[in-house]
Amino acid sequence: MSLAMSLNPQQRKRLHQITLVATFGGLLFGYDTGVINGAFSSLKSNMALTPETEGLVMGILLIGAAIGSVCGGKLADFFGRRTYLIWLSVIFFGGAVLSAVAPNVTSLLLARFLLGYAVGGASVTAPTFISEVAPTEMRGRLTGLNEVAIVVGQLAAFAINAAIGFGFGHLPDVWRYMLIVQALPAIFLLIGMLRSPESPRWLMSKGRNEEALTILKQIRPEQRAIKEYEDILTLMKAEKEQKLHEKSAVSIILNTPWLFKLILVGMAFAALQQTTGVNVIMYYGTEILKSAGFSEKMSLVANVLNGVFSVGGMIFGVLYLVDRFKRKTLIVYGFALMATLHLIIAGADYLLVGDLKATVIWLLGALFVGVMQATLGFLTWVVLAELFPLKVRGLSMGISVFFMWVMNAIVSYLFPLLQAKLGLGPVFLIFAVINYLAIIFVVKALPETANKSLEQLEEELSSGSETAINTSSGGERV
């Protein structure tokens, strides 16, 4: 009998409540990164933005997110996952209100930076929190729900902005109405986290063992909770014997070769997620469709399909793929399919003309987004949340996600420049080459994290187990 079947109704309800609340961090991630797109036209006119300030308003959130991801990991290790998510919800709320009432560009930039910091912090802390409360058998699906929440948040931002624009588009400051909506999910996150427990693994790292066992019994069958509790104690005892508890997280990383190598792998893997080009579609989808041949109005309408495929692909991956196949299997096939679609898009740009070219690129772009979100989109966060030991998990994930945000900013900045200089086809050829090369990295360097407890995975990685490091990327999960 599976763990899910052995949970009593109260345990199942409690586990799902905790997970749902934590995913509001992902929802805010998605909403706050997507909301500016619909508001930007009114904002530019109302605040008389110059090209330089336009770039700052767009980019400041990514800078804040990069800083928030690094600080978030360390602060979540110090204060606790739950406590830090509560503070992030307050920052989300304050940033939303300040952005909506901003009297000038300086205030708006400050608000966008605060929102970016909260987005970065949530991007690290929410999946870490979920992975530490989720049972091994359900960890991939439950952690993946955070990424589902991100794309749902982006789609919600597009839809709500469209509704506000339709009803109040005649107002010069309609962008303020769009931005204030960001405050609502922040309130839900705050209320929900106040009623949620702390991560039992974090509690045990602070010596609060009785509290941890009580929480485990709320979301596990009693025998399973006790066994998991004992496994964590055993691992902590081994760390104590190695005197790891006396060292800072940074010191442990720098002086533990296998761990330092693992973080390098995490950094590279996180950065590679952005070289798929997914945010080129999500940020510049309308411009790509216009360059392919659609009119401006048609591009706006057609671009909605990217959001629909993003959500659909994510849900399909989380519900039907993650618990059936190994992590590396899905990642390798995802990179291969995305690279192939990049090649076809480049070919369409070279060979087709007129409405046929525009339609083919439109459909291929949406299909690419669906494939990406069904595989690498959510699995990046799942794997990063599983990969690192408890003692340094927050900091290690924060460092990895920092490089993800940096690569996001680099790709987002370079795409319009490369497209203007080279054209759409060559840019997608570059993406194809990078994605094919990424397969080699995944096969050779990325550990398999599926179907193992966090404690078992840590033991295998620290001992240099070939099972953990070089698990084959092919085949179904046994």
C-alpha positions as CSV (number, residue, x, y, z in Angstrom):
1,M,0.0,0.0,0.0
2,S,1.4,3.4,-0.9
3,L,1.9,6.1,1.6
4,A,-0.8,8.3,0.1
5,M,-3.3,5.4,0.6
6,S,-2.2,4.9,4.2
7,L,-2.7,8.5,5.3
8,N,-5.9,9.0,7.2
9,P,-8.2,11.8,6.0
10,Q,-6.9,14.3,8.6
11,Q,-3.3,13.7,7.8
12,R,-3.9,13.9,4.0
13,K,-5.9,17.1,4.5
14,R,-3.2,18.7,6.7
15,L,-0.4,17.8,4.2
16,H,-2.3,19.2,1.3
17,Q,-3.1,22.4,3.3
18,I,0.5,23.0,4.1
19,T,1.6,22.4,0.5
20,L,-1.2,24.6,-0.9
21,V,-0.3,27.5,1.3
22,A,3.4,27.3,0.5
23,T,2.6,27.4,-3.3
24,F,1.2,30.9,-2.8
25,G,4.9,31.9,-2.8
26,G,5.1,30.5,-6.3
27,L,1.9,32.2,-7.3
28,L,3.3,35.5,-6.2
29,F,6.5,34.7,-8.1
30,G,4.5,34.2,-11.3
31,Y,2.0,37.1,-10.8
32,D,4.6,39.7,-9.9
33,T,6.9,38.8,-12.9
34,G,3.9,38.7,-15.3
35,V,1.9,41.7,-14.2
36,I,4.2,44.4,-15.6
37,N,3.6,43.3,-19.1
38,G,0.0,44.3,-19.3
39,A,0.6,47.4,-17.2
40,F,3.6,48.7,-19.1
41,S,1.9,50.6,-21.9
42,S,-0.2,52.7,-19.5
43,L,2.8,53.1,-17.2
44,K,5.1,54.3,-19.9
45,S,2.7,57.0,-20.9
46,N,1.6,58.1,-17.4
47,M,5.2,58.4,-16.1
48,A,6.8,59.5,-19.3
49,L,9.4,56.8,-19.1
50,T,12.5,57.1,-21.3
51,P,14.1,54.1,-22.9
52,E,16.7,54.0,-20.1
53,T,14.0,54.1,-17.3
54,E,11.9,51.5,-19.2
55,G,14.9,49.1,-19.0
56,L,15.4,49.8,-15.3
57,V,11.7,49.2,-14.5
58,M,11.8,45.9,-16.3
59,G,15.2,44.8,-15.1
60,I,15.2,45.9,-11.5
61,L,12.9,43.1,-10.4
62,L,15.4,40.5,-11.8
63,I,18.3,42.2,-9.9
64,G,16.2,42.1,-6.7
65,A,15.3,38.4,-7.4
66,A,19.0,37.5,-7.8
67,I,19.9,39.1,-4.5
68,G,16.8,37.7,-2.8
69,S,17.6,34.2,-3.8
70,V,21.1,34.2,-2.2
71,C,19.9,36.1,0.9
72,G,16.8,34.0,1.1
73,G,18.6,30.7,1.3
74,K,20.8,31.8,4.2
75,L,18.0,33.6,6.0
76,A,15.7,30.6,5.6
77,D,18.4,28.4,7.2
78,F,18.7,30.8,10.1
79,F,15.1,31.9,10.8
80,G,13.2,28.8,9.5
81,R,11.3,28.2,6.3
82,R,7.9,29.1,7.7
83,T,9.1,32.3,9.5
84,Y,11.0,33.6,6.4
85,L,8.0,33.0,4.2
86,I,5.9,35.0,6.6
87,W,8.4,37.9,6.3
88,L,8.4,37.5,2.5
89,S,4.7,37.8,2.4
90,V,5.0,41.2,4.2
91,I,7.6,42.4,1.7
92,F,5.3,41.2,-1.2
93,F,2.4,43.2,0.3
94,G,4.5,46.3,0.9
95,G,6.1,46.2,-2.6
96,A,2.6,45.7,-4.2
97,V,1.1,48.7,-2.4
98,L,4.2,50.9,-3.0
99,S,4.3,50.1,-6.7
100,A,0.6,50.9,-7.1
101,V,0.8,54.3,-5.4
102,A,4.3,55.2,-6.6
103,P,4.4,59.0,-7.2
104,N,7.5,58.9,-9.4
105,V,10.0,56.5,-11.1
106,T,12.3,56.3,-8.1
107,S,9.5,55.0,-5.9
108,L,8.4,52.6,-8.5
109,L,12.0,51.3,-8.9
110,L,12.2,50.8,-5.1
111,A,8.9,48.9,-5.1
112,R,10.0,46.7,-8.0
113,F,13.3,45.9,-6.3
114,L,11.4,44.9,-3.1
115,L,9.1,42.7,-5.1
116,G,12.1,41.2,-6.9
117,Y,13.8,40.4,-3.6
118,A,10.6,38.7,-2.3
119,V,10.3,36.8,-5.6
120,G,13.9,35.6,-5.3
121,G,13.4,34.6,-1.7
122,A,10.2,32.7,-2.4
123,S,11.8,31.0,-5.4
124,V,14.2,29.3,-3.0
125,T,12.3,29.0,0.3
126,A,8.9,27.7,-0.9
127,P,10.2,24.6,-2.8
128,T,12.7,23.9,0.0
129,F,9.8,24.0,2.6
130,I,7.6,21.8,0.5
131,S,10.3,19.2,-0.2
132,E,11.1,19.0,3.6
133,V,7.4,18.3,4.6
134,A,6.6,16.1,1.6
135,P,6.8,12.3,1.9
136,T,9.5,10.7,-0.4
137,E,6.8,9.1,-2.7
138,M,5.0,12.4,-3.1
139,R,7.9,14.9,-3.1
140,G,8.2,15.3,-6.8
141,R,4.5,16.0,-7.3
142,L,4.1,18.3,-4.3
143,T,7.3,20.3,-5.0
144,G,6.2,20.5,-8.6
145,L,3.0,22.2,-7.6
146,N,5.0,25.3,-6.7
147,E,6.1,25.6,-10.3
148,V,2.5,25.1,-11.4
149,A,1.6,28.0,-9.2
150,I,4.2,30.1,-10.9
151,V,2.8,29.6,-14.4
152,V,-0.8,29.9,-13.0
153,G,0.3,33.2,-11.5
154,Q,1.6,34.5,-14.8
155,L,-1.5,33.4,-16.7
156,A,-3.7,35.1,-14.0
157,A,-1.7,38.3,-14.4
158,F,-2.4,38.3,-18.1
159,A,-6.1,37.6,-17.7
160,I,-6.7,40.1,-14.8
161,N,-4.8,42.8,-16.6
162,A,-6.9,42.2,-19.7
163,A,-10.1,42.4,-17.7
164,I,-8.9,45.6,-15.9
165,G,-7.8,47.1,-19.2
166,F,-11.1,46.3,-20.8
167,G,-13.1,48.0,-18.0
168,F,-10.8,50.8,-17.0
169,G,-8.5,51.2,-20.0
170,H,-9.6,54.8,-20.6
171,L,-8.1,55.9,-17.3
172,P,-4.5,57.3,-17.6
173,D,-3.3,55.5,-14.5
174,V,-5.0,52.2,-15.1
175,W,-1.6,50.5,-14.4
176,R,-2.1,51.3,-10.7
177,Y,-5.2,49.1,-10.6
178,M,-3.3,46.3,-12.2
179,L,-0.4,46.5,-9.8
180,I,-2.5,46.7,-6.6
181,V,-3.9,43.3,-7.3
182,Q,-0.5,41.9,-6.4
183,A,-1.4,42.5,-2.7
184,L,-4.2,39.9,-2.6
185,P,-2.1,36.7,-2.9
186,A,0.4,38.3,-0.5
187,I,-2.3,38.5,2.1
188,F,-3.3,34.9,1.5
189,L,0.3,33.7,1.9
190,L,0.6,35.6,5.2
191,I,-2.6,34.2,6.6
192,G,-1.8,30.7,5.4
193,M,1.8,30.6,6.7
194,L,0.7,31.9,10.1
195,R,-1.5,28.7,10.4
196,S,1.2,26.3,9.0
197,P,3.8,24.4,11.0
198,E,7.6,24.8,10.6
199,S,9.6,22.3,8.5
200,P,10.3,19.3,10.8
201,R,13.8,18.9,9.4
202,W,14.7,22.5,10.1
203,L,13.3,22.1,13.7
204,M,15.5,19.1,14.3
205,S,18.5,21.0,12.9
206,K,17.9,23.5,15.8
207,G,17.4,20.8,18.4
208,R,13.6,21.1,18.6
209,N,13.1,17.4,18.2
210,E,9.8,17.0,20.0
211,E,8.1,19.7,17.9
212,A,9.4,18.0,14.8
213,L,8.1,14.6,15.7
214,T,4.7,16.1,16.5
215,I,4.5,17.7,13.1
216,L,5.7,14.5,11.3
217,K,2.9,12.6,13.0
218,Q,0.4,15.1,11.6
219,I,1.3,14.4,8.0
220,R,2.6,10.8,8.2
221,P,1.3,7.4,9.5
222,E,2.7,7.1,13.0
223,Q,5.2,4.3,12.3
224,R,6.4,6.1,9.2
225,A,6.8,9.4,11.1
226,I,8.9,7.7,13.8
227,K,11.1,5.9,11.2
228,E,11.7,9.2,9.4
229,Y,12.4,11.0,12.6
230,E,15.0,8.3,13.5
231,D,16.6,8.6,10.1
232,I,17.1,12.3,10.5
233,L,18.6,11.8,13.9
234,T,21.0,9.2,12.6
235,L,22.2,11.6,9.9
236,M,22.5,14.5,12.3
237,K,24.6,12.2,14.6
238,A,26.9,11.4,11.7
239,E,27.3,15.1,11.0
240,K,28.0,15.8,14.6
241,E,30.8,13.2,14.6
242,Q,32.3,15.0,11.6
243,K,31.9,18.2,13.6
244,L,29.9,19.7,10.7
245,H,27.5,21.3,13.2
246,E,30.3,23.5,14.5
247,K,31.1,25.0,11.1
248,S,29.3,27.7,9.1
249,A,27.5,26.7,5.9
250,V,30.0,28.5,3.8
251,S,32.9,26.8,5.6
252,I,31.3,23.4,5.1
253,I,30.9,24.0,1.4
254,L,34.4,25.3,0.8
255,N,36.1,22.5,2.8
256,T,34.0,19.6,1.6
257,P,35.1,18.7,-2.0
258,W,32.0,16.5,-2.9
259,L,29.7,19.2,-1.7
260,F,31.5,22.0,-3.5
261,K,31.3,20.0,-6.7
262,L,27.6,19.4,-6.1
263,I,26.9,23.1,-5.8
264,L,28.8,23.7,-9.0
265,V,26.5,21.2,-10.6
266,G,23.5,22.9,-9.1
267,M,24.6,26.3,-10.3
268,A,25.2,25.0,-13.9
269,F,21.9,23.2,-14.0
270,A,20.0,26.2,-12.7
271,A,21.6,28.4,-15.3
272,L,20.9,25.9,-18.1
273,Q,17.2,26.1,-17.4
274,Q,17.3,29.7,-18.7
275,T,19.3,28.9,-21.8
276,T,16.3,26.9,-23.0
277,G,14.9,30.2,-24.2
278,V,11.6,29.8,-22.4
279,N,11.6,33.4,-21.0
280,V,12.4,34.7,-24.4
281,I,9.0,33.4,-25.4
282,M,7.3,34.5,-22.2
283,Y,8.9,38.0,-22.2
284,Y,9.1,38.7,-26.0
285,G,6.4,36.4,-27.4
286,T,4.4,39.3,-28.9
287,E,7.5,40.8,-30.5
288,I,8.5,37.4,-31.9
289,L,5.0,36.9,-33.4
290,K,5.1,40.4,-34.9
291,S,8.5,39.7,-36.5
292,A,7.1,36.4,-37.8
293,G,4.3,38.3,-39.7
294,F,1.4,38.8,-37.3
295,S,-0.2,42.2,-36.9
296,E,0.2,43.9,-33.5
297,K,-3.3,43.2,-32.4
298,M,-3.2,39.6,-33.6
299,S,0.2,39.1,-31.8
300,L,-1.4,40.1,-28.5
301,V,-4.2,37.7,-28.9
302,A,-2.0,34.8,-30.2
303,N,0.4,35.3,-27.3
304,V,-2.2,34.1,-24.8
305,L,-1.7,30.6,-26.2
306,N,1.8,30.6,-24.7
307,G,0.4,31.1,-21.3
308,V,-2.2,28.4,-21.8
309,F,0.4,25.9,-23.0
310,S,2.7,26.9,-20.1
311,V,0.0,26.0,-17.6
312,G,-1.1,22.9,-19.4
313,G,2.4,21.5,-19.8
314,M,3.2,22.1,-16.2
315,I,0.1,20.4,-15.0
316,F,0.7,17.4,-17.3
317,G,4.3,17.1,-16.1
318,V,3.4,17.3,-12.4
319,L,0.4,15.0,-12.5
320,Y,1.4,12.4,-15.0
321,L,5.2,12.4,-15.6
322,V,7.1,13.2,-12.4
323,D,6.0,10.1,-10.4
324,R,6.3,7.7,-13.4
325,F,9.9,8.4,-14.7
326,K,13.2,9.3,-13.2
327,R,14.2,12.9,-13.0
328,K,17.1,12.6,-15.4
329,T,14.9,10.7,-18.0
330,L,12.5,13.6,-18.2
331,I,15.2,16.2,-18.2
332,V,17.2,14.6,-21.0
333,Y,14.1,14.1,-23.2
334,G,13.0,17.6,-22.4
335,F,16.3,19.1,-23.6
336,A,16.2,16.9,-26.7
337,L,12.6,17.9,-27.7
338,M,13.2,21.6,-27.0
339,A,16.4,21.6,-29.1
340,T,14.6,19.9,-32.0
341,L,11.8,22.4,-31.8
342,H,14.3,25.2,-31.9
343,L,15.8,23.7,-35.1
344,I,12.3,23.5,-36.7
345,I,11.5,27.2,-35.7
346,A,14.8,28.3,-37.2
347,G,14.0,26.3,-40.4
348,A,10.5,27.8,-40.6
349,D,12.0,31.3,-40.3
350,Y,14.4,30.5,-43.2
351,L,12.0,28.6,-45.5
352,L,8.5,29.9,-45.0
353,V,6.9,33.3,-45.7
354,G,3.7,35.2,-45.0
355,D,0.8,33.9,-42.9
356,L,2.1,30.3,-43.1
357,K,5.4,31.3,-41.5
358,A,3.7,33.3,-38.8
359,T,1.2,30.5,-37.9
360,V,3.9,27.8,-37.9
361,I,6.2,29.8,-35.6
362,W,3.3,30.7,-33.3
363,L,2.3,27.0,-32.9
364,L,5.8,25.7,-32.5
365,G,6.6,28.4,-29.9
366,A,3.6,27.4,-27.9
367,L,4.5,23.7,-28.2
368,F,8.0,24.5,-27.0
369,V,6.7,26.3,-23.9
370,G,4.5,23.3,-23.2
371,V,7.4,20.8,-23.5
372,M,9.7,23.0,-21.4
373,Q,7.1,23.4,-18.6
374,A,6.2,19.7,-18.6
375,T,9.8,18.7,-18.1
376,L,12.6,21.1,-17.1
377,G,10.3,23.9,-16.0
378,F,9.2,22.3,-12.7
379,L,11.9,19.6,-12.4
380,T,14.7,22.2,-12.0
381,W,13.1,23.3,-8.7
382,V,12.3,19.8,-7.6
383,V,15.9,18.6,-8.2
384,L,17.5,21.7,-6.6
385,A,15.2,21.2,-3.5
386,E,16.3,17.6,-3.3
387,L,20.0,17.9,-4.1
388,F,21.7,19.5,-1.2
389,P,22.2,18.4,2.5
390,L,20.1,19.8,5.2
391,K,22.9,21.8,6.9
392,V,23.5,23.9,3.8
393,R,20.3,23.3,1.8
394,G,19.0,26.9,2.0
395,L,22.3,28.6,1.1
396,S,23.2,26.0,-1.6
397,M,19.8,26.4,-3.3
398,G,20.1,30.2,-2.9
399,I,23.4,30.2,-4.7
400,S,22.1,28.0,-7.5
401,V,19.0,30.1,-8.0
402,F,21.1,33.3,-8.0
403,F,22.8,32.0,-11.2
404,M,19.4,31.1,-12.6
405,W,18.3,34.7,-12.2
406,V,21.6,36.1,-13.6
407,M,21.3,33.9,-16.7
408,N,17.6,35.0,-17.0
409,A,18.8,38.6,-17.1
410,I,21.6,37.9,-19.5
411,V,19.4,36.0,-22.0
412,S,16.6,38.5,-21.7
413,Y,19.0,41.3,-22.4
414,L,20.8,39.7,-25.3
415,F,17.8,38.3,-27.2
416,P,16.5,41.6,-28.7
417,L,20.1,42.6,-29.6
418,L,20.9,39.2,-31.2
419,Q,17.6,39.1,-33.0
420,A,18.1,42.6,-34.5
421,K,21.7,41.7,-35.6
422,L,21.2,38.1,-36.7
423,G,17.5,37.5,-37.2
424,L,15.1,35.1,-35.5
425,G,16.4,31.9,-37.1
426,P,20.0,32.1,-36.1
427,V,19.1,32.9,-32.5
428,F,17.0,29.8,-32.3
429,L,19.9,27.8,-33.8
430,I,22.0,29.0,-30.9
431,F,19.4,27.8,-28.5
432,A,19.3,24.4,-30.2
433,V,23.1,23.9,-29.9
434,I,23.1,24.9,-26.2
435,N,20.2,22.5,-25.5
436,Y,21.8,19.6,-27.2
437,L,25.1,20.2,-25.3
438,A,23.1,20.4,-22.0
439,I,22.1,16.8,-22.5
440,I,25.8,15.7,-22.1
441,F,26.0,17.7,-18.9
442,V,22.9,16.1,-17.4
443,V,24.0,12.6,-18.3
444,K,27.5,13.0,-17.0
445,A,27.2,15.3,-14.0
446,L,23.6,15.6,-12.6
447,P,22.8,13.1,-9.8
448,E,19.5,11.1,-9.9
449,T,17.4,12.3,-7.0
450,A,14.1,10.4,-7.6
451,N,12.5,7.9,-5.3
452,K,15.0,8.5,-2.4
453,S,14.5,10.1,1.0
454,L,16.4,13.3,1.5
455,E,18.5,11.5,4.1
456,Q,19.3,8.6,1.9
457,L,20.2,10.9,-1.0
458,E,22.6,12.9,1.3
459,E,24.2,9.7,2.5
460,E,24.8,8.4,-1.0
461,L,26.2,11.7,-2.4
462,S,28.5,12.3,0.6
463,S,29.9,8.7,0.2
464,G,30.4,9.2,-3.5
465,S,27.9,6.4,-4.3
466,E,27.9,5.5,-8.0
467,T,24.1,4.9,-7.6
468,A,23.5,8.5,-6.8
469,I,26.0,10.1,-9.1
470,N,25.7,8.1,-12.3
471,T,22.2,6.7,-12.4
472,S,21.2,6.0,-16.0
473,S,19.0,8.6,-17.5
474,G,16.9,6.1,-19.4
475,G,14.0,3.9,-18.4
476,E,11.0,4.1,-16.1
477,R,11.2,4.3,-12.4
478,V,11.2,1.0,-10.6
